[in-house]
């Protein structure tokens, strides 16, 4: 059940963290940079809390994100409370004690400051992970109009080879459709559909950068836009991507003419990544405009979306992205959790439990690997023991990424 108190409680704690001045922490070793980064992440996280509170009633992801934030914020608050207490205590003792006791207290306090620096470093890493997860879950800042309940997210077309694991068959199947449709129709649309965390964007990147695709499509455009709300602005974004120049305010007619100059007689691929909402009338208007701009056959639009209604609007058929195999999830997890990808012997026994927790979602494997990267083995054990997914609790798979952090016991920072 959603807890309306969590957001307010977390806000108070975050404000307290931000109140820790650099003057108070200047004696901590290598701490100024971490405090600057911590301040940055805390400020960004604060912007997401209102949306998470609003969504938590119907969206378990938002509720679990708030719980995760509450746990980390409370741990951080405890760390800074201990620091302030010990600093005051050391100051009082240095006033009252003799010289030898001062020397002894100096070394003791130096060890304490080193320990605190490490804890603040870990807190910063935790807050960075929480901020990234907020983006992955599509949480919004207050700057977005409340009626536009769409994720703030922007992707690019660049792909890292290590990011693409276990998707060769999907890539090959979609490529085959693209390359074989070239002489059939002017424009074809292929929706790539799947829940969040399955790797739709990664698959699209792999296809976009494939050498065969580059050879067969003279022009390629990558756009990430949650909603098609107006045809002119959409066409303008395509033109800006093709020319790599920001446009002055121009009429739709001029934009269409310039697009014809760029695309006329050329086969092209347009990727629309992470599309959440599209009006059927606007989509058909958009398609008619594109067909008028370029009558060459074999052009293709690849749409990635979580929404089946979007897929059915843009095409009659779609490609459904399935969950990853267990060994592929483990491979992704290892890449994120260990510096060299090699699993220490004492952690090999945890493989089955970790893979079960990921539930076939590559993003879950990546996020969990990043979360555990800086943890000790007893902390791994505590997190796995405290998670309901690895104790047999039923789950439909939709919430495995969101439940990674659920009911985790507080770990030592």
DRENDO-1510 file (C-alpha; in Angstrom, 1 decimal, always signed):
<recs>
REC; n; res; u; v; w
REC; 1; UNK; +0.0; +0.0; +0.0 .
REC; 2; UNK; +1.3; +3.5; -0.9 .
REC; 3; UNK; +2.6; +5.5; +2.1 .
REC; 4; UNK; +2.0; +9.2; +1.7 .
REC; 5; UNK; +4.3; +10.0; +4.6 .
REC; 6; UNK; +7.5; +8.6; +2.9 .
REC; 7; UNK; +8.0; +11.5; +0.5 .
REC; 8; UNK; +7.6; +14.2; +3.2 .
REC; 9; UNK; +10.0; +12.3; +5.5 .
REC; 10; UNK; +12.6; +11.9; +2.8 .
REC; 11; UNK; +12.4; +15.6; +1.9 .
REC; 12; UNK; +13.2; +16.5; +5.5 .
REC; 13; UNK; +16.2; +14.2; +5.5 .
REC; 14; UNK; +17.5; +15.4; +2.1 .
REC; 15; UNK; +17.3; +19.0; +3.3 .
REC; 16; UNK; +19.3; +18.0; +6.3 .
REC; 17; UNK; +22.0; +16.4; +4.1 .
REC; 18; UNK; +22.2; +19.6; +2.0 .
REC; 19; UNK; +22.7; +21.6; +5.2 .
REC; 20; UNK; +26.1; +19.9; +5.8 .
REC; 21; UNK; +28.4; +22.6; +4.8 .
REC; 22; UNK; +31.8; +22.2; +3.2 .
REC; 23; UNK; +33.3; +24.0; +6.2 .
REC; 24; UNK; +32.0; +21.2; +8.5 .
REC; 25; UNK; +33.5; +18.6; +6.2 .
REC; 26; UNK; +36.7; +20.3; +5.1 .
REC; 27; UNK; +38.8; +18.1; +7.5 .
REC; 28; UNK; +37.6; +14.9; +5.9 .
REC; 29; UNK; +40.0; +13.3; +3.5 .
REC; 30; UNK; +39.2; +13.7; -0.2 .
REC; 31; UNK; +35.7; +14.7; +0.7 .
REC; 32; UNK; +35.0; +18.0; -1.0 .
REC; 33; UNK; +34.4; +16.5; -4.4 .
REC; 34; UNK; +32.2; +13.8; -3.0 .
REC; 35; UNK; +30.1; +16.4; -1.2 .
REC; 36; UNK; +29.7; +18.4; -4.3 .
REC; 37; UNK; +28.5; +15.3; -6.2 .
REC; 38; UNK; +26.3; +14.3; -3.3 .
REC; 39; UNK; +24.7; +17.8; -3.3 .
REC; 40; UNK; +24.1; +17.5; -7.0 .
REC; 41; UNK; +22.4; +14.1; -6.8 .
REC; 42; UNK; +20.3; +15.0; -3.8 .
REC; 43; UNK; +19.0; +18.1; -5.6 .
REC; 44; UNK; +18.2; +16.1; -8.7 .
REC; 45; UNK; +16.4; +13.4; -6.6 .
REC; 46; UNK; +14.3; +16.1; -4.8 .
REC; 47; UNK; +12.9; +17.1; -8.1 .
REC; 48; UNK; +11.6; +13.6; -8.7 .
REC; 49; UNK; +9.9; +13.1; -5.3 .
REC; 50; UNK; +6.6; +14.9; -6.1 .
REC; 51; UNK; +6.0; +12.7; -9.2 .
REC; 52; UNK; +6.9; +9.5; -7.3 .
REC; 53; UNK; +4.4; +10.4; -4.5 .
REC; 54; UNK; +1.7; +11.1; -7.1 .
REC; 55; UNK; +2.3; +7.9; -9.0 .
REC; 56; UNK; +2.9; +5.4; -6.1 .
REC; 57; UNK; -0.8; +4.7; -5.6 .
REC; 58; UNK; -1.0; +3.0; -9.1 .
REC; 59; UNK; +2.6; +2.4; -9.8 .
REC; 60; UNK; +4.6; +0.0; -7.6 .
REC; 61; UNK; +7.8; +1.1; -9.3 .
REC; 62; UNK; +7.4; +4.6; -7.8 .
REC; 63; UNK; +6.5; +3.3; -4.4 .
REC; 64; UNK; +9.6; +1.0; -4.3 .
REC; 65; UNK; +11.8; +3.9; -5.5 .
REC; 66; UNK; +10.6; +6.0; -2.6 .
REC; 67; UNK; +11.3; +3.2; -0.1 .
REC; 68; UNK; +14.8; +2.7; -1.5 .
REC; 69; UNK; +15.4; +6.4; -1.2 .
REC; 70; UNK; +14.1; +6.5; +2.3 .
REC; 71; UNK; +16.4; +3.7; +3.4 .
REC; 72; UNK; +19.5; +5.3; +1.8 .
REC; 73; UNK; +18.6; +8.8; +3.1 .
REC; 74; UNK; +18.1; +7.5; +6.7 .
REC; 75; UNK; +21.5; +5.7; +6.5 .
REC; 76; UNK; +23.1; +8.9; +5.3 .
REC; 77; UNK; +21.4; +10.9; +8.0 .
REC; 78; UNK; +22.8; +8.5; +10.6 .
REC; 79; UNK; +26.3; +8.8; +9.2 .
REC; 80; UNK; +26.3; +12.6; +9.3 .
REC; 81; UNK; +24.8; +12.7; +12.8 .
REC; 82; UNK; +27.6; +10.4; +14.0 .
REC; 83; UNK; +30.1; +12.7; +12.3 .
REC; 84; UNK; +28.8; +15.8; +13.9 .
REC; 85; UNK; +28.7; +14.2; +17.3 .
REC; 86; UNK; +32.3; +12.8; +17.0 .
REC; 87; UNK; +33.6; +16.1; +15.8 .
REC; 88; UNK; +32.1; +18.0; +18.7 .
REC; 89; UNK; +33.3; +15.3; +21.1 .
REC; 90; UNK; +36.9; +15.5; +19.7 .
REC; 91; UNK; +36.8; +19.3; +20.0 .
REC; 92; UNK; +35.8; +19.1; +23.7 .
REC; 93; UNK; +38.4; +16.4; +24.5 .
REC; 94; UNK; +41.2; +18.4; +22.9 .
REC; 95; UNK; +40.4; +21.3; +25.2 .
REC; 96; UNK; +40.4; +19.2; +28.4 .
REC; 97; UNK; +43.1; +16.6; +27.9 .
REC; 98; UNK; +46.8; +16.6; +28.4 .
REC; 99; UNK; +49.5; +16.5; +25.7 .
REC; 100; UNK; +49.8; +12.6; +25.5 .
REC; 101; UNK; +46.1; +12.2; +25.4 .
REC; 102; UNK; +45.9; +14.7; +22.6 .
REC; 103; UNK; +48.4; +12.7; +20.6 .
REC; 104; UNK; +46.4; +9.5; +21.2 .
REC; 105; UNK; +43.1; +11.2; +20.4 .
REC; 106; UNK; +44.7; +12.7; +17.2 .
REC; 107; UNK; +45.4; +9.3; +15.7 .
REC; 108; UNK; +42.0; +7.9; +16.8 .
REC; 109; UNK; +40.2; +10.9; +15.3 .
REC; 110; UNK; +42.3; +10.6; +12.1 .
REC; 111; UNK; +41.2; +7.0; +11.7 .
REC; 112; UNK; +37.6; +8.1; +12.3 .
REC; 113; UNK; +37.8; +10.8; +9.6 .
REC; 114; UNK; +39.2; +8.3; +7.1 .
REC; 115; UNK; +36.3; +5.9; +7.9 .
REC; 116; UNK; +33.8; +8.8; +7.5 .
REC; 117; UNK; +35.2; +9.8; +4.1 .
REC; 118; UNK; +34.7; +6.2; +2.9 .
REC; 119; UNK; +31.1; +6.3; +4.1 .
REC; 120; UNK; +30.3; +9.6; +2.4 .
REC; 121; UNK; +31.8; +8.2; -0.8 .
REC; 122; UNK; +29.5; +5.2; -0.6 .
REC; 123; UNK; +26.5; +7.4; +0.1 .
REC; 124; UNK; +27.3; +9.4; -3.0 .
REC; 125; UNK; +27.4; +6.2; -5.1 .
REC; 126; UNK; +24.0; +5.1; -3.6 .
REC; 127; UNK; +22.4; +8.5; -4.4 .
REC; 128; UNK; +23.8; +8.4; -8.0 .
REC; 129; UNK; +22.2; +4.9; -8.5 .
REC; 130; UNK; +18.9; +6.2; -7.1 .
REC; 131; UNK; +19.0; +9.2; -9.5 .
REC; 132; UNK; +19.7; +6.9; -12.4 .
REC; 133; UNK; +16.9; +4.6; -11.4 .
REC; 134; UNK; +14.5; +7.5; -11.3 .
REC; 135; UNK; +15.4; +8.3; -14.9 .
REC; 136; UNK; +15.1; +4.6; -15.9 .
REC; 137; UNK; +11.6; +4.5; -14.3 .
REC; 138; UNK; +10.4; +7.6; -16.1 .
REC; 139; UNK; +10.0; +9.8; -13.0 .
REC; 140; UNK; +9.4; +13.5; -13.9 .
REC; 141; UNK; +10.5; +16.8; -12.4 .
REC; 142; UNK; +7.9; +19.5; -11.6 .
REC; 143; UNK; +8.9; +21.4; -14.8 .
REC; 144; UNK; +6.8; +19.0; -16.8 .
REC; 145; UNK; +3.1; +19.9; -17.0 .
REC; 146; UNK; +1.1; +17.7; -14.7 .
REC; 147; UNK; -1.2; +16.5; -17.5 .
REC; 148; UNK; +1.7; +15.3; -19.6 .
REC; 149; UNK; +2.4; +12.1; -17.7 .
REC; 150; UNK; +5.3; +11.0; -19.8 .
REC; 151; UNK; +8.9; +10.1; -18.9 .
REC; 152; UNK; +11.8; +12.6; -19.2 .
REC; 153; UNK; +14.3; +10.6; -21.1 .
REC; 154; UNK; +16.6; +11.1; -24.0 .
REC; 155; UNK; +18.6; +8.5; -25.8 .
REC; 156; UNK; +21.3; +8.6; -28.4 .
REC; 157; UNK; +22.3; +6.2; -31.3 .
REC; 158; UNK; +25.7; +5.3; -30.0 .
REC; 159; UNK; +26.1; +1.7; -28.9 .
REC; 160; UNK; +28.7; +0.0; -26.6 .
REC; 161; UNK; +29.5; -3.6; -27.7 .
REC; 162; UNK; +29.3; -4.9; -24.2 .
REC; 163; UNK; +25.8; -3.6; -23.8 .
REC; 164; UNK; +24.4; -6.0; -26.4 .
REC; 165; UNK; +24.0; -9.4; -24.8 .
REC; 166; UNK; +21.6; -12.2; -25.9 .
REC; 167; UNK; +19.8; -10.2; -28.6 .
REC; 168; UNK; +21.4; -11.6; -31.7 .
REC; 169; UNK; +18.2; -13.3; -32.9 .
REC; 170; UNK; +16.1; -10.2; -32.4 .
REC; 171; UNK; +18.5; -8.1; -34.3 .
REC; 172; UNK; +18.8; -10.6; -37.1 .
REC; 173; UNK; +15.0; -10.9; -37.4 .
REC; 174; UNK; +14.3; -7.2; -37.5 .
REC; 175; UNK; +17.2; -6.6; -39.9 .
REC; 176; UNK; +15.8; -9.3; -42.3 .
REC; 177; UNK; +12.4; -7.5; -42.3 .
REC; 178; UNK; +14.1; -4.2; -43.1 .
REC; 179; UNK; +16.3; -5.4; -45.9 .
REC; 180; UNK; +13.7; -7.6; -47.6 .
REC; 181; UNK; +11.0; -4.9; -47.6 .
REC; 182; UNK; +13.0; -2.5; -49.7 .
REC; 183; UNK; +11.2; -3.1; -53.0 .
REC; 184; UNK; +7.7; -3.7; -51.7 .
REC; 185; UNK; +6.4; -0.4; -50.3 .
REC; 186; UNK; +7.4; +3.2; -50.0 .
REC; 187; UNK; +7.4; +3.2; -46.2 .
REC; 188; UNK; +7.2; +0.4; -43.6 .
REC; 189; UNK; +6.9; +0.6; -39.8 .
REC; 190; UNK; +8.3; -2.0; -37.4 .
REC; 191; UNK; +7.3; -1.5; -33.8 .
REC; 192; UNK; +9.6; -3.1; -31.2 .
REC; 193; UNK; +7.5; -3.7; -28.1 .
REC; 194; UNK; +8.4; -4.8; -24.6 .
REC; 195; UNK; +8.2; -3.8; -20.9 .
REC; 196; UNK; +10.7; -1.4; -19.4 .
REC; 197; UNK; +14.2; -2.9; -18.8 .
REC; 198; UNK; +14.1; -5.4; -21.6 .
REC; 199; UNK; +16.7; -3.6; -23.8 .
REC; 200; UNK; +14.5; -2.2; -26.6 .
REC; 201; UNK; +16.8; +0.9; -27.0 .
REC; 202; UNK; +19.9; -1.3; -27.0 .
REC; 203; UNK; +18.5; -3.5; -29.8 .
REC; 204; UNK; +17.5; -0.4; -31.8 .
REC; 205; UNK; +21.1; +1.0; -31.4 .
REC; 206; UNK; +22.6; -2.3; -32.6 .
REC; 207; UNK; +20.4; -2.2; -35.7 .
REC; 208; UNK; +21.0; +1.5; -36.4 .
REC; 209; UNK; +24.7; +1.0; -36.3 .
REC; 210; UNK; +24.8; -2.3; -38.3 .
REC; 211; UNK; +27.0; -2.1; -41.4 .
REC; 212; UNK; +24.5; -3.8; -43.6 .
REC; 213; UNK; +21.9; -1.3; -42.5 .
REC; 214; UNK; +24.3; +1.6; -43.1 .
REC; 215; UNK; +24.9; +0.3; -46.7 .
REC; 216; UNK; +21.2; -0.1; -47.5 .
REC; 217; UNK; +19.9; +3.1; -46.0 .
REC; 218; UNK; +21.6; +6.2; -47.3 .
REC; 219; UNK; +20.2; +8.4; -44.5 .
REC; 220; UNK; +19.6; +7.4; -40.9 .
REC; 221; UNK; +17.9; +9.5; -38.3 .
REC; 222; UNK; +17.6; +8.8; -34.5 .
REC; 223; UNK; +15.0; +10.6; -32.5 .
REC; 224; UNK; +13.9; +10.0; -28.9 .
REC; 225; UNK; +10.5; +11.7; -28.3 .
REC; 226; UNK; +7.9; +10.4; -25.8 .
REC; 227; UNK; +4.9; +11.9; -27.7 .
REC; 228; UNK; +3.9; +12.9; -31.2 .
REC; 229; UNK; +1.8; +16.0; -30.4 .
REC; 230; UNK; +2.3; +18.0; -33.5 .
REC; 231; UNK; +3.4; +17.0; -37.0 .
REC; 232; UNK; +5.4; +20.2; -37.8 .
REC; 233; UNK; +7.7; +20.0; -34.8 .
REC; 234; UNK; +8.3; +16.3; -35.5 .
REC; 235; UNK; +9.3; +17.1; -39.1 .
REC; 236; UNK; +11.5; +19.9; -37.8 .
REC; 237; UNK; +13.4; +17.5; -35.5 .
REC; 238; UNK; +14.0; +15.1; -38.4 .
REC; 239; UNK; +15.4; +18.0; -40.5 .
REC; 240; UNK; +17.6; +19.2; -37.6 .
REC; 241; UNK; +19.0; +15.7; -37.2 .
REC; 242; UNK; +19.8; +15.4; -40.9 .
REC; 243; UNK; +21.4; +18.8; -41.2 .
REC; 244; UNK; +22.9; +18.9; -37.7 .
REC; 245; UNK; +21.8; +22.5; -37.4 .
REC; 246; UNK; +19.3; +24.3; -35.2 .
REC; 247; UNK; +16.5; +25.7; -37.4 .
REC; 248; UNK; +15.1; +29.2; -37.3 .
REC; 249; UNK; +11.4; +29.5; -36.9 .
REC; 250; UNK; +10.0; +28.4; -40.3 .
REC; 251; UNK; +6.8; +27.4; -41.9 .
REC; 252; UNK; +5.8; +23.8; -42.3 .
REC; 253; UNK; +6.0; +24.2; -46.1 .
REC; 254; UNK; +9.6; +25.3; -46.0 .
REC; 255; UNK; +10.5; +22.5; -43.6 .
REC; 256; UNK; +8.9; +19.9; -46.0 .
REC; 257; UNK; +10.8; +21.4; -49.0 .
REC; 258; UNK; +14.1; +21.2; -47.1 .
REC; 259; UNK; +13.3; +17.6; -46.1 .
REC; 260; UNK; +12.7; +16.8; -49.7 .
REC; 261; UNK; +16.1; +18.2; -50.6 .
REC; 262; UNK; +17.7; +16.0; -47.9 .
REC; 263; UNK; +15.7; +12.8; -48.5 .
REC; 264; UNK; +14.5; +13.0; -52.1 .
REC; 265; UNK; +15.6; +9.8; -54.0 .
REC; 266; UNK; +17.3; +8.3; -51.0 .
REC; 267; UNK; +16.4; +5.3; -49.0 .
REC; 268; UNK; +16.3; +6.2; -45.3 .
REC; 269; UNK; +15.8; +4.7; -41.8 .
REC; 270; UNK; +14.0; +6.6; -39.0 .
REC; 271; UNK; +14.2; +5.4; -35.4 .
REC; 272; UNK; +11.7; +6.7; -33.0 .
REC; 273; UNK; +12.9; +5.5; -29.6 .
REC; 274; UNK; +10.7; +5.2; -26.5 .
REC; 275; UNK; +7.5; +6.5; -28.0 .
REC; 276; UNK; +4.7; +6.5; -25.3 .
REC; 277; UNK; +1.8; +8.3; -27.0 .
REC; 278; UNK; +0.7; +9.0; -30.5 .
REC; 279; UNK; -2.5; +10.3; -31.9 .
REC; 280; UNK; -3.7; +8.1; -34.9 .
REC; 281; UNK; -4.8; +11.1; -36.9 .
REC; 282; UNK; -1.4; +12.8; -36.5 .
REC; 283; UNK; +0.4; +9.6; -37.3 .
REC; 284; UNK; -1.4; +9.1; -40.6 .
REC; 285; UNK; -0.8; +12.8; -41.4 .
REC; 286; UNK; +2.9; +12.3; -40.6 .
REC; 287; UNK; +3.1; +9.2; -42.8 .
REC; 288; UNK; +1.4; +10.9; -45.7 .
REC; 289; UNK; +3.9; +13.8; -45.5 .
REC; 290; UNK; +6.9; +11.4; -45.5 .
REC; 291; UNK; +5.5; +9.5; -48.5 .
REC; 292; UNK; +5.0; +12.8; -50.3 .
REC; 293; UNK; +8.6; +13.9; -49.5 .
REC; 294; UNK; +10.2; +10.7; -50.9 .
REC; 295; UNK; +8.6; +8.2; -53.2 .
REC; 296; UNK; +11.5; +5.8; -53.2 .
REC; 297; UNK; +10.7; +2.4; -52.0 .
REC; 298; UNK; +12.1; +0.5; -49.0 .
REC; 299; UNK; +12.1; +3.3; -46.4 .
REC; 300; UNK; +11.6; +2.2; -42.8 .
REC; 301; UNK; +10.6; +3.5; -39.4 .
REC; 302; UNK; +11.6; +1.5; -36.3 .
REC; 303; UNK; +9.5; +2.4; -33.3 .
REC; 304; UNK; +10.5; +1.2; -29.8 .
REC; 305; UNK; +7.7; +1.4; -27.2 .
REC; 306; UNK; +6.3; -0.2; -24.0 .
REC; 307; UNK; +2.7; +0.5; -25.2 .
REC; 308; UNK; +0.9; -2.0; -27.4 .
REC; 309; UNK; -1.6; +0.6; -28.3 .
REC; 310; UNK; +1.2; +2.7; -29.8 .
REC; 311; UNK; +2.3; -0.4; -31.7 .
REC; 312; UNK; -1.2; -1.0; -33.1 .
REC; 313; UNK; -1.5; +2.6; -34.1 .
REC; 314; UNK; +1.7; +2.7; -36.2 .
REC; 315; UNK; +1.6; -0.8; -37.7 .
REC; 316; UNK; -0.5; -4.0; -38.1 .
REC; 317; UNK; +2.2; -6.2; -36.7 .
REC; 318; UNK; +5.0; -5.8; -34.2 .
REC; 319; UNK; +8.1; -7.5; -32.9 .
REC; 320; UNK; +7.8; -8.5; -29.2 .
REC; 321; UNK; +11.0; -8.5; -27.2 .
REC; 322; UNK; +11.1; -11.4; -24.8 .
REC; 323; UNK; +13.0; -11.9; -21.5 .
REC; 324; UNK; +16.7; -12.8; -21.6 .
REC; 325; UNK; +18.0; -16.3; -20.9 .
REC; 326; UNK; +19.4; -16.9; -17.4 .
REC; 327; UNK; +23.1; -17.1; -18.7 .
REC; 328; UNK; +22.7; -13.8; -20.5 .
REC; 329; UNK; +21.4; -12.0; -17.4 .
REC; 330; UNK; +24.4; -13.5; -15.4 .
REC; 331; UNK; +26.8; -12.2; -18.1 .
REC; 332; UNK; +25.4; -8.7; -17.8 .
REC; 333; UNK; +25.4; -8.8; -14.0 .
REC; 334; UNK; +29.1; -9.9; -14.0 .
REC; 335; UNK; +30.1; -7.0; -16.3 .
REC; 336; UNK; +28.6; -4.5; -13.9 .
REC; 337; UNK; +29.4; -6.1; -10.5 .
REC; 338; UNK; +33.1; -6.9; -11.0 .
REC; 339; UNK; +35.8; -4.8; -12.4 .
REC; 340; UNK; +37.3; -7.5; -14.7 .
REC; 341; UNK; +34.1; -9.5; -15.0 .
REC; 342; UNK; +35.6; -12.4; -13.1 .
REC; 343; UNK; +33.5; -13.7; -10.2 .
REC; 344; UNK; +35.3; -14.3; -6.9 .
REC; 345; UNK; +35.1; -17.9; -5.7 .
REC; 346; UNK; +33.2; -17.0; -2.6 .
REC; 347; UNK; +30.4; -15.4; -4.7 .
REC; 348; UNK; +29.9; -18.1; -7.3 .
REC; 349; UNK; +27.3; -19.8; -5.1 .
REC; 350; UNK; +25.0; -16.8; -5.4 .
REC; 351; UNK; +24.6; -17.0; -9.2 .
REC; 352; UNK; +21.2; -18.8; -9.2 .
REC; 353; UNK; +19.7; -16.4; -6.7 .
REC; 354; UNK; +20.9; -13.3; -8.5 .
REC; 355; UNK; +19.7; -14.6; -11.9 .
REC; 356; UNK; +16.3; -15.4; -10.4 .
REC; 357; UNK; +16.1; -11.9; -9.0 .
REC; 358; UNK; +16.7; -10.4; -12.4 .
REC; 359; UNK; +13.7; -12.2; -14.0 .
REC; 360; UNK; +15.1; -12.0; -17.5 .
REC; 361; UNK; +15.4; -8.2; -17.5 .
REC; 362; UNK; +18.8; -6.9; -18.7 .
REC; 363; UNK; +18.3; -3.5; -17.0 .
REC; 364; UNK; +17.6; -5.3; -13.7 .
REC; 365; UNK; +20.8; -7.3; -14.1 .
REC; 366; UNK; +22.7; -4.1; -14.9 .
REC; 367; UNK; +21.2; -2.0; -12.0 .
REC; 368; UNK; +21.6; -4.8; -9.5 .
REC; 369; UNK; +25.3; -5.3; -10.6 .
REC; 370; UNK; +26.0; -1.6; -10.2 .
REC; 371; UNK; +24.3; -1.6; -6.7 .
REC; 372; UNK; +26.3; -4.6; -5.4 .
REC; 373; UNK; +29.6; -3.5; -7.1 .
REC; 374; UNK; +30.8; -1.7; -4.0 .
REC; 375; UNK; +29.3; -4.0; -1.4 .
REC; 376; UNK; +31.1; -6.7; +0.7 .
REC; 377; UNK; +30.0; -10.3; +0.5 .
REC; 378; UNK; +28.0; -10.1; +3.8 .
REC; 379; UNK; +26.1; -7.1; +2.3 .
REC; 380; UNK; +25.3; -9.1; -0.8 .
REC; 381; UNK; +23.9; -11.9; +1.4 .
REC; 382; UNK; +21.8; -9.5; +3.4 .
REC; 383; UNK; +20.3; -7.9; +0.3 .
REC; 384; UNK; +19.5; -11.3; -1.3 .
REC; 385; UNK; +18.1; -12.7; +2.0 .
REC; 386; UNK; +15.8; -9.7; +2.4 .
REC; 387; UNK; +14.3; -9.7; -1.1 .
REC; 388; UNK; +10.9; -11.4; -1.5 .
REC; 389; UNK; +11.6; -12.5; -5.1 .
REC; 390; UNK; +14.3; -15.0; -3.9 .
REC; 391; UNK; +12.2; -16.5; -1.2 .
REC; 392; UNK; +9.5; -17.8; -3.4 .
REC; 393; UNK; +7.0; -15.0; -3.4 .
REC; 394; UNK; +4.8; -15.0; -6.5 .
REC; 395; UNK; +5.6; -12.4; -9.1 .
REC; 396; UNK; +4.3; -11.7; -12.6 .
REC; 397; UNK; +7.6; -10.3; -13.7 .
REC; 398; UNK; +6.5; -6.8; -14.3 .
REC; 399; UNK; +7.9; -5.6; -11.0 .
REC; 400; UNK; +11.3; -7.4; -10.8 .
REC; 401; UNK; +13.4; -4.4; -11.5 .
REC; 402; UNK; +11.3; -2.4; -9.1 .
REC; 403; UNK; +11.4; -5.0; -6.3 .
REC; 404; UNK; +15.2; -5.4; -6.4 .
REC; 405; UNK; +15.4; -2.9; -3.6 .
REC; 406; UNK; +12.2; -3.9; -1.7 .
REC; 407; UNK; +12.5; -4.7; +2.0 .
REC; 408; UNK; +16.3; -4.8; +1.8 .
REC; 409; UNK; +17.7; -4.6; +5.3 .
REC; 410; UNK; +19.8; -1.5; +6.1 .
REC; 411; UNK; +23.4; -2.3; +5.3 .
REC; 412; UNK; +26.5; -0.8; +6.8 .
REC; 413; UNK; +27.7; +2.1; +4.6 .
</recs>
